[in-house]
Amino acid sequence: MWRAMFPMKVRYIYEKAQFATNLAIKASPTIRTPEYVRLVDKGKGRVKYDAGEVAYEDAWKCALELLSTKMTYFYCNKGLEMESTLSFNDTLFIRKLPYTNAREHCQQMNVGDVVILKDPVVSGNYLVRRLAALGGCEMASTNKDDKPFVMKPGQAWVLSDNNRLHPKESKDSRLYGPIWMSDILGRVIYRFRTPDDQGLVKNNEVSMKWDFPVYSYELDTKEMQRFTDNQKQTRGR
C-alpha cells in the first residue's frame, strides 16, 4: 500500500495520470478508441472527438488532453438487485476504469467491489453488481447437476446484494454465467439519495483506499443533488 504513503494531492495526480495513460493506450492502432476520448487531429491541428484509431506518436497528446478530463461520472441506479447497499433511483458516483487488457484491468479492482458493467443480456443496458470472483477461481454450484469449472483469465463472476431475490430475479452470473472484464466500466464509490441519506459505498478495503483521493477532489455533493433533482423532474414528465 505504497500509495497511502504520499500526500493526498500526489496520490490524486498519480491516479489521474494512470487514468489518462490507460485511455491513451486504448487509442493505439490495435485498439478502438472510446467515444469520449478527445483526439488530436495532427493534420489540421485541432482537437476533435473520434471513435477511430490514433497513431502511437499521438498517444501522449491524448494523455495530456485527458488529464483535464474527470475520472468520474453520475449514474442513476435502476432495479432492486443491490438492496440494501443501493436503492432504486439512487444517484451513484462512479469512477471510470478504462480497459486496456485483462491483466491491467484486474489490477484496478478487487473482489468485493461494486461495479457497473454492460448488461450481457440486454444490449445498451447497464447493471450494477458486486464482484465476487476473478479469472482462475474454481466455481462450484449448490446444484448437484452443475459441474464445477474454473473461470478463464479475463473473466469475472458478479452477484447482486439482495438475498431476498431468486437467482433468476437477481440478474447476475448465476443467470448468465461469467462476464468478461472488458465489460466492466467502473466502480461505484459513493451513493446519494437525499442530503440526509448519502455516503460511501462499501467496496474492498484496498479499492476504497485507491478511490479516496479521487472522490476527495472530484466529488461535488451539490452537483450530485442537482443531478438527482433533474432525474426526478425527468421521471415526472
N, C-alpha and C positions, 0 to 999 in steps of 0.2 A: 504493500500500500504506500509506495513512494510518493504518489500524487498528493497525499494528505500532508506531506512534509513542507509543501510550498505555500506561500501566501495565496489567498483566495483569487486575487486578480491574475496571478501567474497561472493558477490552475484553470481558470476560465479561458485564458488565452491559449493554453495548451489544448483544451477540449475543442475550442473554436478552430484552431489550426488543423487538428486532426480531422474535424468535420469537413473543412474546406478541401483538404488534401484528398479525402475519400471521394468527394463529389468530383474533384478534378480527375481522379483516376477513372471514374465512371465515364468521363468524356474522352477516353482513349480510343484509338481506331478500332479496338477489338470489342468495345462495349458500348451499347447505345447510351446516349446521354438523356437523363430525365428531363421532362418538360420544364421544370422550374430552374434548371441551370442556365445562367446567363453566359453566353459565349462571346468571345471577341472575334468579330469579323475582320480578319487580318488584312484582306484586300482593300476594304473600304474604310478601315479604321474606326468602326463604330461597334457598339455593344448591342447585341440582339438576343432574343430567346430562340433556341433551336433545339429540336429533339433529335438531331442527327449525330454526326461524329466530328471530332476535332483532332488535329494533329498533336503528337506528343509535345512538340515545342511550344504549343499554346496552352498546355495544361497549367503551367504556373500562372498564366494570366487569368485563367478561370479561378484558380485558388485565391488570387488577390481580389477578384470580384466577389467571391463567395465569403470572404472574411467580413464583408458588410451585411451578409445575409443571416437572419436569425436561425438558430438551430431548433426552434420550437414553433408550434402552432396550436390552435384550439380545435377541438372536435367535440361534437355533441353525441353523447353516448346513447345508443339505442338498445332496447331489449332489457330483459331481466336476468340474463345469464350470469352477470357478475355481481348480483346482490350477495352479500350486503356490503361488499367492498365499494361497488359503484351502483348508483341508482339510475333508473330511466331518466333521460334528459339531463343528466349531469354534464356540465362543461368540463372537458378534460384538457389538461395541459400536457402536450406530447413532445418528447424530444425525438427529433429525426435521427434515424440510424441508417445512413446510406449503405447499400450493399455493394461491396467490391468483389469479395469472394467468400466462400463458406468459412474458411479459417479465420479471416479478419472479422466477419460478422459474428462468429461465435465468441470472439474476444470482447465484443461490445456489449454482450448481455450475459445474464446468468439465470440458472434455474430459479424460479420464484418470481421473476419479473412479470409485470402486467404489460402486455404488448398489444399493438394494433397491427392487424395483418389483413391481407387480401382474402376475401371470402373464397374458399376453394370450391364452393358450390354455385354461388350466385355471382356472375361476372359484374364488376363495377361496384360491388358491395364491400364493406369493411367490417371486421369483427374485432372485439377486444376480449382477449383471453389471457390466462396465466401460463407462462412457460413452465412445463412440468418435467421435460427431459430433452436431452440433445442427442445428436447422432452418436452411435456407438453403444447406446444403452439398450439392454435387453428388456423387451416389453412382454409382460405376461398378463393374461386376462383372467378374470374370475369365472368366466365361462369355460367349462372344461372342453368344449368343442373347438375353442380357438387355440391355435398353436402359438407358443412363444416365438418371437422374432427379434432380431437386432436391427435397429434403425440405421440407415445408411449415413455416411458423413454428409453434412449439409441438410439433414432433416431435423425436425423438432416435433415434440408432442405437446399440444396445448389443451388446457382444460378450463371449464367455467368454474366460478367460485360458488355458484348457487347449488348446494347439495339437495335442495328440495325438488329440483327438476330431474325428470327422467333423462338418461343419457342422450336419447334422440332429440329431446327438447333443448338440451344444453348446446347443441350445435358445435361440438368440439371434436377432438381427434378420436373419441370413441365412436363417432358417427362417420367421419370421412378419413380417418387414419392420419399418418404423419403429414406434416406440411413441410414445404421447403423453406429454408432460412431466407432465401431471396424474397419470399412473400411477406416477411416481417418488415414493417416500415418504421416503427418507432416504439418507444417505451413511454407508458403513461406515468407521469411523475407527480401530478397534482390534480385534484378534483375541486370543482366549485358547484355548489347547489344554491346557496344563499350566502349573504355576507356573514351570517352566523353559523353556517354549516359548510365548511371548506377545510382543506388540509392536504397533507402529503399522502400519496398512495404508497402502501406497504409493498416494497419490492425487495429483492435480495439486498442484504446489507452492503455488499460491495458496490452494487449498482447505485444505491442511494448516495454513497459517498462520492461516486463519479458525477452524479447529477447535481449535487449540492451547489457547486459554483455556477452551473447552468441556470437553474431556476433563481438563484440569488441575484443574477444580473439580468435575466430576461423575463421573469415573471412579473406581470403588472396586474394586480387583482382588480383594479378599476377597469382596465381593458377587458378583463375576463368577465366582469359584471356587465359591461356594455354588450359583449358577445352573447351572453346569456339572455339579456333583455331582447336583443334582436331576434334570437331564436324563438323566444316566446311570442313575439309580435308576428313572426312569420307563420308559426303554427296557428295563431289566432285568426289568420285571414281566411 
